[in-house]
Amino acid sequence: MRFVALLVLTLPVTAYAGGLARPNVFSALGIGIGGAGFAGVSNPTTIHYNPAGLILMRETVVLGGLEIIAAPRSYTPLSGAREETVGGVSPVPSLGVSTRLAHRGGKGALPLAMGLGFYNSFGGAVEFDDAAVTPGITRSSSVMLELVPSLAYQVTSQLSLGVGLRVGFGLFDLKNTEREGVTRAPSELAGSGVRVGFKGGLTYSPLRWLRLGVVYASPMEVEMKGEGHVEVNPGQPRPDNVTLTMPWPQWAALGGALLLDPVTVYVGVRWIDWSSFQRVVLDLSVINDVVEELDFHDGVSTHLGAEWRVMERLTLLGGFSFDSNTIPDKSVERQYFDAPKVTCAVGGSVRVWSTLVVDLAYEILLGPEREVPERSGTRHDAAGKPVEVELNAAPGTYSSVIHSLGLSVRYSY
């Protein structure tokens, strides 16, 4: 029943890493600067990147955003035809608000800022045709949506502190066909769960033109419960209850912002503890627990972005990031994989009225085609007898690209 545990590896479509993944999230403003806002940014996306940045906004700001994501993927087994994902684009909404309880124009702003963000922080979905040459998982999704109330306090003119309470809503869905030795029974399963974590950050401005930032987000192990059916006997699906625990990783980042009016340059580096995916346990009521031993590696991403205020009503955005590979050859399969990858983004913000701004950004994520070779070795069966086995789960050629188009609207008062 290894097929069920492999569900947890379908993170990549909108995840930070742990697959051919997106390291930049949360509206056009986040992807437009290459995810480099760890020193704080003056819009509600700072709730994700560094909650201490809420102090940068004197006015009350409300943001509504939508990303449209297309992530075509293909797998060509060593002996078989090329297999490609099916389905169209995926919409990813986001919301954010920040306030310092000031009058219009920011007069009388308090040294205390409050914010609330809602966005997809981890996970995504992937689907292959049921008739594909390679049987196994054909549809799988695992996502976490976060609702993050946050506070920030301006300690001095140079130092601000921020904290956020992360309420994570985990969702998963799985459909698989029969595959000898791996997916022994066709199944459809789904579930959900909630877990609470936290995020903390600070910003420090040692010079008028320089702002530094540090941020840490806690791990969130979400236990998701649900139901579905398993065909233990062909053609005879049986109802089943399921529990899947997802060890979503902790992460930490350092960032800087160079305030070179009319240009602001952002830089950042982020570490993500993807090695938390060493073991995943799934419980089904009709069979024994499924324990999957994994071997993910920690990920590191670097980010560079810029804002250029061309004129009072127009600001241009640009960004670049590089994200490391976190999945070894032995763990790669059709529904998930990873590779060293880069993102390039362009965008802009237009002030329509004095209180209304529209943001638009496009990002493309590219990674090299990955060749996973055949590799055999010796393992011991339950009786301790050495057995010759294939060490790489699914040899073949993998490729993917991710397109993201983000649109957001900001209202300030």
Secondary structure per residue as TSV (DSSP state, phi and psi in degrees):
chain	resnum	aa	ss	phi	psi
A	1	M	-	360.0	29.3
A	2	R	H	-61.7	-21.3
A	3	F	H	-57.4	-34.8
A	4	V	H	-70.5	-45.6
A	5	A	H	-63.6	-29.8
A	6	L	G	-67.7	-14.1
A	7	L	G	-51.2	-38.8
A	8	V	G	-67.8	-11.6
A	9	L	G	-94.5	9.5
A	10	T	-	-94.2	39.1
A	11	L	-	-75.3	-23.7
A	12	P	G	-66.9	-25.6
A	13	V	G	-57.6	-44.7
A	14	T	G	-125.8	21.8
A	15	A	S	-85.8	171.2
A	16	Y	S	-69.6	-48.5
A	17	A	S	-161.1	-166.2
A	18	G	S	79.3	27.7
A	19	G	S	166.1	177.6
A	20	L	S	-69.9	94.7
A	21	A	-	-122.6	168.4
A	22	R	-	-98.6	114.7
A	23	P	-	-82.7	-4.6
A	24	N	-	-121.9	127.3
A	25	V	-	-136.0	174.4
A	26	F	S	77.8	77.4
A	27	S	H	74.0	174.0
A	28	A	H	-58.9	-32.1
A	29	L	H	-72.2	-30.9
A	30	G	H	-74.2	-48.9
A	31	I	H	-73.9	-27.1
A	32	G	H	-64.8	-26.9
A	33	I	T	-108.7	24.1
A	34	G	T	66.8	26.6
A	35	G	T	65.8	28.2
A	36	A	-	-100.4	22.7
A	37	G	-	-89.9	31.3
A	38	F	T	-74.0	-11.3
A	39	A	T	-93.0	10.8
A	40	G	-	92.4	141.2
A	41	V	-	-131.2	155.2
A	42	S	S	-90.8	52.3
A	43	N	S	-156.0	166.5
A	44	P	T	-63.9	-12.0
A	45	T	T	-64.5	-15.1
A	46	T	H	-62.8	-18.5
A	47	I	H	-58.2	-36.3
A	48	H	H	-80.4	-49.3
A	49	Y	H	-75.5	-41.7
A	50	N	-	-168.3	105.1
A	51	P	G	-61.4	-20.9
A	52	A	G	-63.0	-21.1
A	53	G	G	-68.8	-8.9
A	54	L	G	-58.3	-26.8
A	55	I	G	-66.4	-20.2
A	56	L	G	-69.9	-14.2
A	57	M	-	-108.0	119.8
A	58	R	-	-84.4	-36.1
A	59	E	S	-82.8	166.6
A	60	T	-	-80.5	129.8
A	61	V	E	-126.3	130.5
A	62	V	E	-117.3	129.8
A	63	L	E	-124.2	134.1
A	64	G	E	-125.9	128.4
A	65	G	E	-134.5	160.3
A	66	L	E	-145.8	129.1
A	67	E	E	-109.5	137.2
A	68	I	E	-109.2	119.8
A	69	I	E	-118.6	129.8
A	70	A	E	-121.0	126.5
A	71	A	-	-135.2	69.8
A	72	P	-	-65.0	141.7
A	73	R	E	-141.3	149.5
A	74	S	E	-140.5	154.8
A	75	Y	E	-140.5	129.1
A	76	T	E	-119.5	106.3
A	77	P	E	-66.2	162.6
A	78	L	T	-59.8	-34.2
A	79	S	T	-128.2	88.9
A	80	G	S	165.6	171.4
A	81	A	-	-85.3	158.5
A	82	R	-	-62.8	133.6
A	83	E	E	-116.8	134.4
A	84	E	E	-126.5	154.5
A	85	T	B	-68.1	155.4
A	86	V	-	-116.7	169.1
A	87	G	-	99.2	166.9
A	88	G	-	-102.8	-137.7
A	89	V	-	-89.5	161.4
A	90	S	E	-119.0	127.8
A	91	P	E	-86.6	136.4
A	92	V	E	-128.4	104.3
A	93	P	E	-83.1	160.4
A	94	S	E	-150.9	149.0
A	95	L	E	-136.7	148.7
A	96	G	E	-157.6	147.5
A	97	V	E	-146.6	143.6
A	98	S	E	-141.8	148.7
A	99	T	E	-155.5	149.4
A	100	R	-	-120.3	20.3
A	101	L	-	54.4	42.4
A	102	A	-	-95.6	165.9
A	103	H	-	-77.1	171.1
A	104	R	G	-55.0	135.8
A	105	G	G	86.0	0.3
A	106	G	G	88.6	7.7
A	107	K	T	-69.5	136.2
A	108	G	T	75.1	22.8
A	109	A	-	-62.2	135.9
A	110	L	-	-76.4	158.2
A	111	P	S	-73.3	-3.2
A	112	L	E	-109.1	129.1
A	113	A	E	-116.2	146.8
A	114	M	E	-124.6	145.8
A	115	G	E	-148.5	162.2
A	116	L	E	-146.5	126.7
A	117	G	E	-125.8	149.7
A	118	F	E	-138.8	122.1
A	119	Y	E	-163.9	166.7
A	120	N	E	-89.4	110.7
A	121	S	E	-94.0	-33.6
A	122	F	E	-136.3	154.3
A	123	G	E	93.5	176.7
A	124	G	E	179.1	-160.2
A	125	A	E	-141.6	152.2
A	126	V	E	-148.7	144.5
A	127	E	E	-144.8	133.4
A	128	F	B	-114.8	159.1
A	129	D	-	-64.8	136.4
A	130	D	T	-58.5	-26.9
A	131	A	T	-89.5	10.3
A	132	A	-	-59.5	154.4
A	133	V	S	-59.7	-42.0
A	134	T	S	-88.7	114.9
A	135	P	-	-74.6	169.9
A	136	G	S	133.0	-148.4
A	137	I	E	-67.5	123.9
A	138	T	E	-109.4	-27.0
A	139	R	E	-140.2	129.5
A	140	S	E	-154.4	137.8
A	141	S	E	-144.5	146.3
A	142	S	E	-152.0	115.9
A	143	V	E	-133.9	157.7
A	144	M	E	-128.1	125.1
A	145	L	E	-101.5	135.6
A	146	E	E	-116.3	133.0
A	147	L	E	-108.2	117.3
A	148	V	E	-125.8	91.3
A	149	P	E	-71.8	136.4
A	150	S	E	-138.3	155.5
A	151	L	E	-133.1	147.7
A	152	A	E	-138.6	147.1
A	153	Y	E	-133.3	130.7
A	154	Q	E	-86.9	100.7
A	155	V	-	-70.2	-48.4
A	156	T	S	-138.9	179.5
A	157	S	S	-64.4	-17.8
A	158	Q	S	-104.1	-26.6
A	159	L	E	-119.8	131.3
A	160	S	E	-132.1	144.6
A	161	L	E	-119.6	147.1
A	162	G	E	-143.5	152.3
A	163	V	E	-146.8	146.4
A	164	G	E	-135.6	143.1
A	165	L	E	-97.0	117.0
A	166	R	E	-95.9	111.9
A	167	V	E	-100.8	106.2
A	168	G	E	-98.9	128.1
A	169	F	E	-107.1	110.0
A	170	G	E	-94.8	138.6
A	171	L	E	-135.2	140.6
A	172	F	E	-142.2	155.5
A	173	D	E	-150.9	141.0
A	174	L	E	-146.8	137.0
A	175	K	E	-135.8	134.9
A	176	N	E	-141.0	156.4
A	177	T	-	-102.9	173.6
A	178	E	-	-76.0	138.4
A	179	R	B	-142.3	120.7
A	180	E	T	-57.3	127.6
A	181	G	T	83.8	-11.5
A	182	V	T	-128.4	-66.2
A	183	T	B	-103.3	86.4
A	184	R	-	-75.6	-11.7
A	185	A	S	-147.3	127.8
A	186	P	-	-58.0	142.0
A	187	S	E	-149.7	154.6
A	188	E	E	-136.3	122.1
A	189	L	E	-137.1	150.3
A	190	A	E	-154.6	152.9
A	191	G	E	-167.1	176.6
A	192	S	E	-154.2	163.4
A	193	G	E	-167.4	168.8
A	194	V	E	-131.2	141.2
A	195	R	E	-145.9	149.2
A	196	V	E	-111.9	137.4
A	197	G	E	-138.3	-163.6
A	198	F	E	-147.1	167.3
A	199	K	E	-143.4	139.3
A	200	G	E	-136.6	148.4
A	201	G	E	-157.2	167.2
A	202	L	E	-143.9	153.9
A	203	T	E	-126.1	144.6
A	204	Y	E	-140.5	131.1
A	205	S	E	-115.9	90.8
A	206	P	E	-71.7	-22.8
A	207	L	E	-134.2	159.3
A	208	R	T	-59.3	-32.4
A	209	W	T	-102.5	8.5
A	210	L	E	-134.2	131.6
A	211	R	E	-130.0	131.5
A	212	L	E	-112.7	154.7
A	213	G	E	-145.4	147.8
A	214	V	E	-133.9	137.6
A	215	V	E	-145.4	147.1
A	216	Y	E	-138.0	136.4
A	217	A	E	-122.6	132.8
A	218	S	-	-74.0	160.1
A	219	P	-	-68.6	155.7
A	220	M	E	-139.2	99.3
A	221	E	E	-88.5	104.7
A	222	V	E	-98.4	121.2
A	223	E	E	-92.1	117.2
A	224	M	E	-110.3	128.3
A	225	K	E	-115.1	145.4
A	226	G	E	-168.4	-155.7
A	227	E	E	-152.9	175.8
A	228	G	E	170.6	-150.3
A	229	H	E	-143.1	152.2
A	230	V	E	-130.2	130.2
A	231	E	E	-89.6	77.9
A	232	V	E	-60.5	-38.8
A	233	N	E	-111.1	131.1
A	234	P	T	-51.9	131.9
A	235	G	T	77.7	3.2
A	236	Q	E	-129.1	76.1
A	237	P	E	-65.0	138.2
A	238	R	E	-114.7	133.3
A	239	P	E	-60.4	147.0
A	240	D	E	-150.2	147.8
A	241	N	E	-99.0	145.7
A	242	V	E	-138.2	144.4
A	243	T	E	-131.9	126.1
A	244	L	E	-126.8	128.1
A	245	T	E	-105.6	122.3
A	246	M	E	-106.2	118.0
A	247	P	E	-87.0	66.3
A	248	W	E	-55.5	134.4
A	249	P	-	-81.8	158.0
A	250	Q	-	-76.6	160.1
A	251	W	E	-151.2	158.2
A	252	A	E	-143.0	152.5
A	253	A	E	-149.9	153.9
A	254	L	E	-121.2	142.8
A	255	G	E	-147.0	164.1
A	256	G	E	-144.1	151.1
A	257	A	E	-132.7	124.6
A	258	L	E	-98.5	114.9
A	259	L	E	-94.5	82.5
A	260	L	E	-107.7	65.2
A	261	D	T	-42.1	124.9
A	262	P	T	-94.5	15.1
A	263	V	E	-112.1	136.7
A	264	T	E	-118.8	126.7
A	265	V	E	-109.2	130.7
A	266	Y	E	-113.6	138.2
A	267	V	E	-133.2	152.0
A	268	G	E	-166.0	158.6
A	269	V	E	-138.7	137.7
A	270	R	E	-130.7	137.3
A	271	W	E	-109.3	134.3
A	272	I	E	-125.6	130.8
A	273	D	-	-82.5	61.6
A	274	W	G	-67.6	-14.2
A	275	S	G	-68.0	-5.8
A	276	S	G	-63.3	-20.1
A	277	F	T	-84.9	63.8
A	278	Q	T	-95.3	-32.4
A	279	R	E	-147.4	133.8
A	280	V	E	-128.5	132.5
A	281	V	E	-115.0	129.8
A	282	L	E	-122.6	131.8
A	283	D	E	-109.9	124.7
A	284	L	E	-117.8	143.9
A	285	S	S	-76.4	-25.2
A	286	V	S	-91.3	-9.5
A	287	I	S	-139.5	177.2
A	288	N	-	-70.3	162.4
A	289	D	-	-55.3	145.6
A	290	V	E	-103.7	120.8
A	291	V	E	-115.1	117.0
A	292	E	E	-108.8	118.8
A	293	E	E	-84.3	122.9
A	294	L	-	-112.9	172.6
A	295	D	-	-145.8	49.4
A	296	F	-	-70.9	152.8
A	297	H	-	-112.0	154.6
A	298	D	-	-60.5	150.3
A	299	G	E	-114.1	148.9
A	300	V	E	-132.0	131.1
A	301	S	E	-125.9	146.1
A	302	T	E	-117.8	147.5
A	303	H	E	-138.3	143.5
A	304	L	E	-141.9	130.0
A	305	G	E	-148.3	166.8
A	306	A	E	-152.4	148.0
A	307	E	E	-120.1	132.1
A	308	W	E	-125.8	110.1
A	309	R	E	-79.1	94.5
A	310	V	E	-68.3	-41.5
A	311	M	E	-152.6	178.2
A	312	E	T	-56.8	-36.4
A	313	R	T	-101.5	-0.3
A	314	L	E	-135.0	126.6
A	315	T	E	-127.1	130.8
A	316	L	E	-97.7	146.4
A	317	L	E	-122.1	148.6
A	318	G	E	-155.0	147.1
A	319	G	E	-157.9	159.3
A	320	F	E	-148.3	142.8
A	321	S	E	-145.4	155.6
A	322	F	E	-128.1	131.8
A	323	D	E	-127.3	137.4
A	324	S	-	-81.0	165.2
A	325	N	-	-78.8	137.3
A	326	T	-	-122.9	-7.4
A	327	I	-	-114.9	124.7
A	328	P	-	-75.1	163.7
A	329	D	G	-52.9	-40.0
A	330	K	G	-65.4	-20.6
A	331	S	G	-102.1	-9.0
A	332	V	-	-71.2	136.8
A	333	E	B	-143.6	175.7
A	334	R	T	-55.3	-41.6
A	335	Q	T	-80.8	-5.8
A	336	Y	B	-158.4	149.8
A	337	F	-	-169.0	175.0
A	338	D	-	-143.9	166.2
A	339	A	-	-168.3	159.1
A	340	P	-	-59.3	135.6
A	341	K	E	-144.6	153.7
A	342	V	E	-126.3	152.2
A	343	T	E	-122.9	145.4
A	344	C	E	-129.5	134.2
A	345	A	E	-137.1	147.1
A	346	V	E	-137.0	154.1
A	347	G	E	-176.5	-170.5
A	348	G	E	-168.2	162.6
A	349	S	E	-126.8	131.7
A	350	V	E	-119.6	124.8
A	351	R	E	-85.1	106.2
A	352	V	E	-75.5	-49.2
A	353	W	E	-127.4	177.9
A	354	S	T	-62.8	-24.2
A	355	T	T	-110.4	-2.1
A	356	L	E	-128.1	127.6
A	357	V	E	-127.0	136.3
A	358	V	E	-110.6	129.8
A	359	D	E	-115.2	139.8
A	360	L	E	-139.9	135.9
A	361	A	E	-149.5	149.4
A	362	Y	E	-126.4	136.4
A	363	E	E	-131.9	141.2
A	364	I	E	-122.5	133.9
A	365	L	E	-110.1	128.1
A	366	L	E	-127.0	138.3
A	367	G	-	-136.9	154.4
A	368	P	-	-68.5	152.1
A	369	E	-	-60.0	135.5
A	370	R	E	-110.9	127.9
A	371	E	E	-103.0	119.3
A	372	V	E	-106.4	114.0
A	373	P	-	-82.0	164.4
A	374	E	-	-70.5	140.2
A	375	R	-	-151.6	115.1
A	376	S	E	-103.5	160.6
A	377	G	E	-165.2	-172.7
A	378	T	E	-112.7	132.0
A	379	R	E	-129.4	165.5
A	380	H	E	-106.4	134.3
A	381	D	-	-78.8	-174.0
A	382	A	T	-60.9	-26.5
A	383	A	T	-89.2	0.9
A	384	G	S	85.8	8.1
A	385	K	-	-85.5	131.4
A	386	P	E	-65.8	135.6
A	387	V	E	-131.9	135.3
A	388	E	E	-77.9	124.2
A	389	V	E	-135.8	162.5
A	390	E	E	-83.3	119.4
A	391	L	S	-79.9	-32.8
A	392	N	S	-88.9	124.8
A	393	A	S	-62.1	-39.4
A	394	A	S	-147.1	81.6
A	395	P	-	-61.1	150.3
A	396	G	E	149.3	-165.2
A	397	T	E	-114.4	132.5
A	398	Y	E	-124.0	142.9
A	399	S	E	-151.7	155.9
A	400	S	E	-164.8	158.3
A	401	V	E	-147.2	147.8
A	402	I	E	-127.2	126.7
A	403	H	E	-108.2	132.5
A	404	S	E	-130.4	126.9
A	405	L	E	-118.1	118.7
A	406	G	E	-113.3	137.1
A	407	L	E	-133.1	132.1
A	408	S	E	-141.1	156.9
A	409	V	E	-127.5	131.9
A	410	R	E	-118.4	133.6
A	411	Y	E	-120.5	127.8
A	412	S	E	-119.4	144.2
A	413	Y	-	-156.7	360.0
